[in-house]
Amino acid sequence: MSDATSELRTGRAAFERRDWRDTYARLSGADRQTPLSGDDLELVATAAYLLGEDDASTEWWERAVHEWARVGRPVRSARCAFWLSFVLIMRGEQARGGGWLGKAQRLLDTAGVDCAERGYLLVPQGLQRIDAGDGKAAHDIFRAITEAGTRFADPDLTTLGVLGTGHSLVLLGDVADAVSAFDEAMVGVTSDEVSPVVAGIVYCAVIEQCQNICDLRRSREWTVALEEWCSSQPDLVPYRGQCLVHRAEILQLQGDWPTAMDSARRAHERLASHAAAGSAAYVMADLHRLRGEVAQAEKLFLEANRWGRRPQPGLALLRMAQGRFGSAVASIRCAVDESTGAVERARLLPACVDILLAAGDVSAARTAADELDSIATRFAIPYLCALSAQASGSMLHAEGRGSDALTVLRDAWRRWQDIGAPYECARVRESVALVCRDLGDDDTAQMEHDLASATYRQLGALPDLERLRAEFRPDPAAATPLTPREVCVLRLVAAGKSNRAVATELFLSEKTVARHLSNIFVKLGISSRSAATAYAYEHHLVEPSA
């Protein structure tokens, strides 16, 4: 047996056991002695892709296209052209990828036969409709893809069709059927019916969609499965980065911030040349924000944006923490207005409520909270229901309905506890402490304060810890019915500043300052700036020398 023949046998065996590096070494070595057949060119092209060798992969796929065409197999050549276009499009080379799709279409037109490959060429069309937000058109295309896969007994094509159908259903707002489709797509993966490339695509897409629809239970389960799948193939590269990003997001929610940061950082390194690096950068930025590391957070939010991952709501929340309320309000409102799907809006609305309340716009915050409640009721997803309950509790407190707020906040805490989200539990406890203090229940307020503080301290959430200390620090402002923001406005008014000057100093609009001042007048039962100034001095909210 010749060396080339031995290398071919060994390389094919390595492919079967998913040893991608050995596959690539053996088959490329055999090719240097005798040019590979179309079958073996496909194997080495796949191995190169799974090793993260994108340039080499495109070269091998191109050779496979030409080899199958040379031996009179246009349909097989078209399939290889599809995968070549896929590799190029995944790298962001839309024009080259589109060119190879066109070649695949011409090959099939020349063959003039009905085949599974025609279904593969529908996949990019379906993805384009998804990107355009056209769920109905995408659903029709992916249904046709699924039918083609079933008709030609092609598990890869069938699974891609079912996966795309699930994504389309998310756009159409049919989350229950979407989840069923995702589960069906995963059956092909877990039963080892599909190719490694398709398995990786399905794993990442399903996990991403579960994250998007806030189905955290499935997201956790499939992330663990993806980790195990990747671990069984040590040389696998393309999906390891995505796996690490998803893992970081889940670890962040579970409160293991150091491990989450490590996972996100490794994903960032692995995905350095891919657009998905933006997702890793966002996770890192948000963790820095939560720990009060402003410079690092800002840098990474900007990087995420460069990669096409919008930096909201994290950047808007950072601006709020910096006291730049005008910027925070503008950013979060733009993000909400530009969001397309209900679930996407729901992920932004909690921050919108927090920021609008901090800026004193209670009416707009109520509108946002009501929309969030409507979405949570519609989809009945535990994560969204917890977000909605938390936002509703904050709203009720801001509206002076303390007893109602307590009931809703206790429910929110139970929901977060069931999900296993310690940071969110602490934030709810902080809100409960503030409500109890306002209701005169100082003992409960202190207990909830201490529990929230302990969690913030354990997590390293220093900005939250400092804010909580400030909220409960003995201060003349504690005896006033005004909110902390209203006290800030009152102090500046008492110092003789105009509404415009107050707005400039607090990064607010003049309209918001006027609304704050109106609220102050109503709460204090006064009707003039001079009376407000007198109140500030009488209650020691400003120093006599100010």
C-alpha positions as CSV (number, residue, x, y, z in Angstrom):
1,M,0.0,0.0,0.0
2,S,1.4,3.4,-1.0
3,D,2.1,6.2,1.4
4,A,-0.7,8.3,-0.2
5,T,-3.2,5.5,0.1
6,S,-2.2,5.0,3.8
7,E,-2.6,8.7,4.4
8,L,-6.1,8.7,2.8
9,R,-7.3,5.8,5.0
10,T,-5.9,7.3,8.1
11,G,-7.3,10.7,7.3
12,R,-10.8,9.4,6.6
13,A,-10.7,7.4,9.9
14,A,-9.6,10.6,11.7
15,F,-12.6,12.4,10.2
16,E,-15.0,9.7,11.5
17,R,-13.6,10.1,15.0
18,R,-13.7,13.9,14.7
19,D,-10.0,14.4,15.0
20,W,-9.9,17.5,12.8
21,R,-6.2,18.2,13.1
22,D,-5.2,14.7,12.1
23,T,-7.8,14.7,9.3
24,Y,-6.3,17.9,7.9
25,A,-2.7,16.8,8.2
26,R,-3.3,13.3,6.7
27,L,-5.5,14.3,3.8
28,S,-3.5,17.4,2.9
29,G,-0.4,15.2,3.0
30,A,-2.0,12.7,0.7
31,D,-3.0,15.5,-1.7
32,R,0.7,16.5,-2.1
33,Q,1.4,13.1,-3.5
34,T,-1.8,12.5,-5.5
35,P,-4.6,15.1,-6.0
36,L,-7.6,14.3,-3.8
37,S,-11.0,13.1,-5.1
38,G,-14.1,15.3,-4.7
39,D,-15.2,13.3,-1.6
40,D,-11.8,13.8,0.1
41,L,-11.6,17.4,-0.8
42,E,-14.9,17.9,1.0
43,L,-13.5,16.2,4.1
44,V,-10.4,18.3,4.2
45,A,-12.3,21.5,3.5
46,T,-14.7,20.7,6.5
47,A,-11.7,19.9,8.8
48,A,-10.0,23.2,7.9
49,Y,-13.2,25.1,8.7
50,L,-13.6,23.3,12.0
51,L,-10.0,24.1,12.8
52,G,-10.7,27.8,12.2
53,E,-8.5,27.8,9.1
54,D,-10.9,29.9,7.0
55,D,-8.6,30.8,4.2
56,A,-7.5,27.2,3.7
57,S,-11.1,26.0,3.9
58,T,-12.3,28.3,1.1
59,E,-9.4,27.0,-1.1
60,W,-10.3,23.4,-0.5
61,W,-14.0,24.0,-1.1
62,E,-13.2,25.8,-4.3
63,R,-11.1,22.9,-5.5
64,A,-14.0,20.5,-4.6
65,V,-16.4,22.7,-6.7
66,H,-14.1,22.4,-9.7
67,E,-13.3,18.7,-9.2
68,W,-17.0,17.7,-9.1
69,A,-17.7,19.8,-12.2
70,R,-14.7,18.2,-14.0
71,V,-16.0,14.7,-13.5
72,G,-19.5,15.6,-14.6
73,R,-21.2,15.9,-11.2
74,P,-22.8,19.4,-11.3
75,V,-25.2,18.7,-8.4
76,R,-22.4,17.7,-6.1
77,S,-20.4,20.7,-7.3
78,A,-23.3,23.0,-6.5
79,R,-23.5,21.6,-2.9
80,C,-19.8,22.4,-2.4
81,A,-20.4,25.9,-3.9
82,F,-23.1,26.4,-1.3
83,W,-20.7,25.6,1.6
84,L,-18.0,27.7,0.1
85,S,-20.4,30.6,0.0
86,F,-21.4,29.9,3.6
87,V,-17.8,30.1,4.8
88,L,-17.3,33.4,2.9
89,I,-20.5,34.9,4.1
90,M,-19.8,33.9,7.7
91,R,-16.5,35.8,7.3
92,G,-18.4,38.9,6.1
93,E,-17.4,38.5,2.5
94,Q,-20.9,39.0,1.1
95,A,-19.9,39.7,-2.5
96,R,-17.7,36.7,-2.9
97,G,-20.2,34.5,-1.1
98,G,-23.0,35.7,-3.3
99,G,-20.9,35.0,-6.4
100,W,-20.5,31.4,-5.4
101,L,-24.2,31.1,-4.7
102,G,-24.8,32.3,-8.2
103,K,-22.5,29.7,-9.6
104,A,-24.3,27.0,-7.6
105,Q,-27.6,28.1,-9.1
106,R,-26.1,28.0,-12.6
107,L,-24.8,24.5,-12.0
108,L,-28.2,23.3,-10.9
109,D,-29.9,25.0,-13.8
110,T,-27.5,23.1,-16.1
111,A,-28.3,19.8,-14.3
112,G,-32.0,20.4,-14.6
113,V,-33.0,18.0,-11.8
114,D,-35.0,18.4,-8.7
115,C,-32.6,17.8,-5.8
116,A,-31.9,18.6,-2.1
117,E,-29.3,21.2,-3.3
118,R,-32.1,23.4,-4.5
119,G,-33.3,23.5,-0.9
120,Y,-29.8,24.5,0.3
121,L,-29.8,27.5,-2.0
122,L,-33.1,28.7,-0.4
123,V,-31.3,29.0,3.0
124,P,-29.6,32.4,2.2
125,Q,-32.9,33.7,1.0
126,G,-34.6,32.7,4.2
127,L,-31.8,34.3,6.3
128,Q,-32.1,37.5,4.3
129,R,-35.8,37.7,5.1
130,I,-35.0,37.1,8.8
131,D,-32.5,39.9,8.8
132,A,-35.1,42.1,7.2
133,G,-37.6,41.2,10.0
134,D,-40.0,39.6,7.6
135,G,-41.1,36.6,9.6
136,K,-43.9,35.6,7.3
137,A,-41.8,35.4,4.2
138,A,-38.9,33.7,6.1
139,H,-41.4,31.1,7.5
140,D,-42.6,30.2,4.0
141,I,-39.1,29.8,2.7
142,F,-37.9,27.6,5.6
143,R,-41.0,25.5,5.5
144,A,-40.1,24.8,1.8
145,I,-36.6,24.0,2.9
146,T,-37.8,21.5,5.6
147,E,-40.1,19.8,3.1
148,A,-37.2,19.5,0.6
149,G,-35.0,18.0,3.3
150,T,-37.7,15.5,4.2
151,R,-38.4,14.6,0.6
152,F,-34.7,13.9,-0.2
153,A,-33.9,12.3,3.2
154,D,-31.2,15.0,3.9
155,P,-30.9,15.4,7.7
156,D,-28.7,18.5,7.4
157,L,-31.2,20.3,5.1
158,T,-34.2,19.3,7.2
159,T,-32.5,20.5,10.4
160,L,-31.6,23.8,8.9
161,G,-35.2,24.2,7.7
162,V,-36.6,23.5,11.1
163,L,-34.1,25.8,12.8
164,G,-35.0,28.7,10.4
165,T,-38.7,28.0,11.0
166,G,-38.1,28.5,14.7
167,H,-36.4,31.8,14.1
168,S,-39.2,32.9,11.9
169,L,-41.8,32.1,14.5
170,V,-39.9,34.2,17.0
171,L,-40.2,37.2,14.6
172,L,-43.9,36.4,14.3
173,G,-44.3,36.4,18.1
174,D,-45.2,32.7,18.3
175,V,-42.7,31.8,21.0
176,A,-44.3,28.5,22.0
177,D,-44.1,27.0,18.5
178,A,-40.7,28.5,18.1
179,V,-39.4,26.7,21.1
180,S,-40.9,23.4,19.8
181,A,-39.1,24.0,16.5
182,F,-35.8,24.6,18.3
183,D,-36.2,21.4,20.4
184,E,-36.9,19.5,17.2
185,A,-33.8,20.9,15.5
186,M,-31.7,19.9,18.5
187,V,-33.0,16.3,18.2
188,G,-31.0,16.0,15.0
189,V,-27.9,17.3,16.7
190,T,-28.1,15.2,19.9
191,S,-28.9,12.0,18.0
192,D,-25.8,12.6,15.8
193,E,-27.9,12.7,12.6
194,V,-26.3,15.8,11.2
195,S,-22.8,16.8,10.0
196,P,-20.4,18.6,12.5
197,V,-20.7,21.9,10.7
198,V,-24.6,21.9,10.9
199,A,-24.4,20.7,14.5
200,G,-22.3,23.7,15.5
201,I,-24.6,26.0,13.6
202,V,-27.7,24.6,15.3
203,Y,-26.2,24.6,18.8
204,C,-25.2,28.3,18.6
205,A,-28.3,29.5,16.9
206,V,-30.7,27.7,19.3
207,I,-28.8,29.0,22.4
208,E,-28.7,32.5,20.9
209,Q,-32.5,32.4,20.3
210,C,-33.2,31.0,23.7
211,Q,-31.2,33.9,25.1
212,N,-33.2,36.3,22.9
213,I,-36.6,35.0,24.0
214,C,-35.3,34.8,27.6
215,D,-35.8,31.1,27.9
216,L,-32.9,30.7,30.3
217,R,-33.6,27.1,31.3
218,R,-33.1,25.9,27.8
219,S,-30.2,28.3,27.2
220,R,-28.4,26.8,30.2
221,E,-29.1,23.2,29.2
222,W,-28.0,23.7,25.6
223,T,-24.9,25.7,26.6
224,V,-23.8,22.7,28.8
225,A,-24.5,20.4,25.9
226,L,-22.5,22.6,23.5
227,E,-19.6,22.7,26.0
228,E,-19.6,18.9,26.1
229,W,-19.8,18.7,22.3
230,C,-16.9,21.1,21.9
231,S,-14.8,19.2,24.5
232,S,-15.2,16.0,22.6
233,Q,-13.4,17.7,19.7
234,P,-10.4,19.4,21.2
235,D,-9.3,21.1,18.0
236,L,-12.7,22.7,17.3
237,V,-12.5,26.4,16.9
238,P,-15.5,28.3,15.3
239,Y,-18.1,27.4,18.0
240,R,-15.8,27.6,21.0
241,G,-15.9,31.3,21.1
242,Q,-19.7,31.5,20.8
243,C,-20.0,28.8,23.5
244,L,-17.8,30.9,25.8
245,V,-20.0,34.0,25.2
246,H,-23.2,32.2,26.0
247,R,-21.5,30.7,29.1
248,A,-20.4,34.1,30.3
249,E,-23.9,35.5,30.0
250,I,-25.3,32.7,32.1
251,L,-22.6,32.9,34.7
252,Q,-23.1,36.7,35.0
253,L,-26.8,36.1,35.7
254,Q,-25.9,33.4,38.2
255,G,-23.6,35.8,40.0
256,D,-20.3,34.1,39.2
257,W,-18.8,37.3,37.8
258,P,-15.1,36.4,38.0
259,T,-15.7,33.2,35.9
260,A,-18.0,35.1,33.6
261,M,-15.3,37.7,32.9
262,D,-12.8,34.9,32.3
263,S,-15.1,33.2,29.9
264,A,-15.9,36.4,28.1
265,R,-12.3,37.4,27.8
266,R,-11.3,34.0,26.3
267,A,-14.2,34.3,23.9
268,H,-13.0,37.8,23.0
269,E,-9.6,36.4,22.2
270,R,-10.9,33.5,20.1
271,L,-13.3,35.7,18.2
272,A,-10.8,38.5,17.5
273,S,-11.4,38.4,13.8
274,H,-15.1,37.7,13.9
275,A,-18.1,40.0,14.3
276,A,-19.2,37.8,17.2
277,A,-16.4,39.5,19.2
278,G,-18.8,42.3,19.7
279,S,-21.0,40.1,21.9
280,A,-17.9,39.1,24.0
281,A,-16.9,42.8,24.3
282,Y,-20.4,43.7,25.5
283,V,-20.4,41.1,28.3
284,M,-17.0,42.2,29.5
285,A,-18.1,45.9,29.4
286,D,-21.3,45.2,31.4
287,L,-19.3,43.3,34.0
288,H,-16.9,46.2,34.3
289,R,-19.9,48.6,34.7
290,L,-21.4,46.5,37.5
291,R,-18.0,46.6,39.3
292,G,-17.6,50.4,38.8
293,E,-14.7,50.1,36.4
294,V,-15.9,53.0,34.2
295,A,-13.0,53.4,31.9
296,Q,-12.8,49.8,30.9
297,A,-16.5,49.6,30.5
298,E,-16.7,52.6,28.2
299,K,-13.8,51.2,26.0
300,L,-15.5,47.9,25.6
301,F,-19.0,49.3,25.0
302,L,-17.5,51.3,22.1
303,E,-15.7,48.2,20.8
304,A,-18.9,46.2,20.9
305,N,-20.6,48.9,18.9
306,R,-17.8,48.8,16.3
307,W,-18.5,45.1,15.8
308,G,-22.2,45.8,15.3
309,R,-23.4,44.8,18.8
310,R,-25.4,47.8,20.1
311,P,-24.1,48.8,23.5
312,Q,-27.5,49.2,25.1
313,P,-28.8,49.0,27.7
314,G,-25.4,48.7,29.3
315,L,-24.0,52.1,28.2
316,A,-27.2,53.9,29.1
317,L,-27.1,52.4,32.6
318,L,-23.4,53.5,32.9
319,R,-24.4,57.0,32.0
320,M,-27.1,57.0,34.6
321,A,-24.7,55.8,37.3
322,Q,-22.4,58.7,36.3
323,G,-25.3,61.1,36.8
324,R,-25.5,61.9,33.1
325,F,-29.3,61.5,33.0
326,G,-29.9,63.4,29.8
327,S,-27.5,61.2,27.9
328,A,-28.9,58.0,29.5
329,V,-32.5,58.9,28.7
330,A,-31.7,59.8,25.1
331,S,-29.7,56.6,24.6
332,I,-32.2,54.2,26.0
333,R,-35.1,55.9,24.3
334,C,-33.4,55.6,20.9
335,A,-32.6,51.9,21.6
336,V,-36.2,51.1,22.4
337,D,-37.5,53.1,19.5
338,E,-35.2,51.3,17.1
339,S,-35.9,47.8,18.5
340,T,-38.0,45.6,16.2
341,G,-39.4,42.6,18.1
342,A,-41.4,42.5,21.3
343,V,-38.9,40.4,23.2
344,E,-36.0,42.7,22.0
345,R,-37.9,45.7,23.4
346,A,-38.6,43.8,26.6
347,R,-34.8,43.4,27.2
348,L,-34.4,47.2,27.0
349,L,-37.6,48.3,28.9
350,P,-36.4,47.5,32.4
351,A,-33.4,49.8,32.0
352,C,-35.7,52.4,30.4
353,V,-37.9,52.3,33.5
354,D,-35.0,52.7,35.9
355,I,-33.4,55.5,33.9
356,L,-36.7,57.5,33.5
357,L,-37.4,57.1,37.2
358,A,-34.0,58.4,38.1
359,A,-34.5,61.3,35.7
360,G,-37.8,62.1,37.4
361,D,-40.1,61.3,34.4
362,V,-42.6,59.1,36.2
363,S,-45.2,59.3,33.5
364,A,-42.9,58.0,30.8
365,A,-41.5,55.3,33.1
366,R,-45.1,54.1,33.7
367,T,-45.7,53.8,30.0
368,A,-42.5,51.7,29.6
369,A,-43.4,49.5,32.6
370,D,-46.9,48.9,31.3
371,E,-45.5,47.9,27.9
372,L,-43.1,45.5,29.6
373,D,-45.9,44.0,31.6
374,S,-48.0,43.5,28.4
375,I,-45.1,41.7,26.8
376,A,-44.4,39.5,29.8
377,T,-48.0,38.5,30.1
378,R,-48.1,37.7,26.4
379,F,-45.1,35.4,26.4
380,A,-45.3,34.1,30.0
381,I,-41.5,33.6,30.0
382,P,-40.2,33.5,33.7
383,Y,-37.3,35.8,33.1
384,L,-39.6,38.5,31.5
385,C,-42.1,38.1,34.2
386,A,-39.4,38.7,36.9
387,L,-38.2,41.8,35.0
388,S,-41.8,43.1,34.7
389,A,-42.6,42.5,38.4
390,Q,-39.4,44.3,39.5
391,A,-40.2,47.3,37.2
392,S,-43.8,47.4,38.4
393,G,-42.7,47.4,42.0
394,S,-40.4,50.3,41.4
395,M,-43.2,52.2,39.6
396,L,-45.7,51.7,42.4
397,H,-43.1,53.0,44.9
398,A,-42.4,56.0,42.8
399,E,-46.1,56.7,42.6
400,G,-46.5,56.6,46.3
401,R,-48.3,53.3,46.6
402,G,-46.0,51.6,49.1
403,S,-48.1,48.7,50.2
404,D,-48.9,47.7,46.7
405,A,-45.2,48.0,45.8
406,L,-44.2,45.7,48.6
407,T,-46.6,42.9,47.3
408,V,-45.3,43.2,43.8
409,L,-41.6,43.4,44.8
410,R,-41.9,40.3,47.0
411,D,-43.2,38.5,44.0
412,A,-40.4,39.8,41.9
413,W,-37.9,38.5,44.5
414,R,-39.4,35.0,44.5
415,R,-39.2,34.9,40.7
416,W,-35.5,35.9,40.6
417,Q,-34.8,33.4,43.4
418,D,-36.4,30.7,41.3
419,I,-34.3,31.7,38.3
420,G,-31.1,31.9,40.4
421,A,-30.1,35.5,39.9
422,P,-28.5,36.9,43.1
423,Y,-27.8,40.4,41.8
424,E,-31.3,40.9,40.7
425,C,-32.5,39.5,44.1
426,A,-30.3,42.1,45.8
427,R,-31.7,44.9,43.7
428,V,-35.2,43.9,44.7
429,R,-34.3,43.7,48.3
430,E,-32.9,47.2,48.1
431,S,-36.2,48.4,46.7
432,V,-38.1,46.6,49.4
433,A,-35.8,48.3,52.1
434,L,-36.6,51.7,50.6
435,V,-40.3,51.1,50.6
436,C,-40.3,49.7,54.1
437,R,-38.4,52.8,55.3
438,D,-40.9,55.1,53.7
439,L,-43.8,53.1,55.4
440,G,-42.1,53.5,58.8
441,D,-41.1,49.8,59.1
442,D,-37.5,50.5,60.0
443,D,-36.7,47.0,61.3
444,T,-37.6,45.3,58.0
445,A,-35.9,48.1,56.1
446,Q,-32.7,47.5,58.0
447,M,-32.9,43.7,57.5
448,E,-33.4,44.0,53.7
449,H,-30.7,46.7,53.5
450,D,-28.2,44.3,55.2
451,L,-29.1,41.4,52.9
452,A,-28.8,43.5,49.8
453,S,-25.4,45.0,51.0
454,A,-24.0,41.5,51.7
455,T,-24.9,40.4,48.2
456,Y,-23.4,43.5,46.6
457,R,-20.3,43.1,48.6
458,Q,-19.9,39.4,47.7
459,L,-20.4,40.1,44.0
460,G,-18.1,43.1,44.0
461,A,-21.0,45.5,42.9
462,L,-19.3,48.5,44.3
463,P,-21.5,51.2,42.7
464,D,-24.6,49.5,44.0
465,L,-23.1,49.1,47.5
466,E,-22.2,52.8,47.6
467,R,-25.6,53.9,46.3
468,L,-27.2,51.7,49.0
469,R,-25.0,53.3,51.7
470,A,-25.9,56.7,50.5
471,E,-29.6,56.0,50.5
472,F,-29.5,54.9,54.2
473,R,-26.8,57.3,55.4
474,P,-28.2,59.6,58.1
475,D,-28.8,62.8,56.2
476,P,-31.2,65.8,56.6
477,A,-32.7,64.8,53.2
478,A,-34.0,61.6,54.8
479,A,-36.7,63.5,56.6
480,T,-38.1,65.1,53.5
481,P,-40.7,63.5,51.2
482,L,-38.6,64.4,48.2
483,T,-36.7,61.9,46.1
484,P,-32.9,62.2,46.0
485,R,-33.1,63.7,42.6
486,E,-35.7,66.3,43.8
487,V,-33.4,67.2,46.7
488,C,-30.5,67.8,44.2
489,V,-32.8,70.1,42.2
490,L,-34.0,71.9,45.3
491,R,-30.5,72.5,46.6
492,L,-29.5,74.1,43.3
493,V,-32.7,76.2,43.2
494,A,-32.0,77.4,46.8
495,A,-28.5,78.4,45.6
496,G,-30.2,80.8,43.2
497,K,-29.7,78.8,40.0
498,S,-32.1,79.1,37.1
499,N,-33.8,76.1,35.6
500,R,-31.4,76.2,32.7
501,A,-28.4,76.2,35.0
502,V,-29.8,73.3,37.0
503,A,-30.4,71.4,33.8
504,T,-26.8,71.9,32.7
505,E,-25.3,70.9,36.1
506,L,-27.4,67.7,36.4
507,F,-27.4,66.8,32.7
508,L,-31.1,67.1,32.4
509,S,-33.4,68.9,30.0
510,E,-35.1,72.1,31.2
511,K,-38.4,70.4,30.8
512,T,-37.4,67.7,33.2
513,V,-36.1,70.3,35.7
514,A,-39.5,72.1,35.5
515,R,-41.3,68.8,36.1
516,H,-39.1,68.1,39.2
517,L,-39.8,71.6,40.5
518,S,-43.5,71.1,40.0
519,N,-43.4,67.9,41.9
520,I,-41.5,69.6,44.7
521,F,-44.1,72.3,45.0
522,V,-46.9,69.8,45.2
523,K,-45.2,67.6,47.8
524,L,-44.2,70.5,50.0
525,G,-47.5,72.4,49.5
526,I,-45.8,75.6,48.3
527,S,-46.1,77.6,45.1
528,S,-42.9,79.7,44.6
529,R,-39.1,79.3,44.3
530,S,-38.6,81.6,47.3
531,A,-40.8,79.2,49.5
532,A,-38.8,76.3,48.2
533,T,-35.6,78.1,49.1
534,A,-36.9,78.8,52.6
535,Y,-37.9,75.1,53.0
536,A,-34.4,74.0,52.0
537,Y,-32.7,76.2,54.6
538,E,-35.3,75.3,57.3
539,H,-34.7,71.6,56.8
540,H,-30.9,72.0,56.6
541,L,-30.7,70.8,53.0
542,V,-28.2,73.6,52.3
543,E,-25.6,75.2,54.5
544,P,-26.5,78.8,55.6
545,S,-23.3,80.1,53.9
546,A,-24.3,78.6,50.5
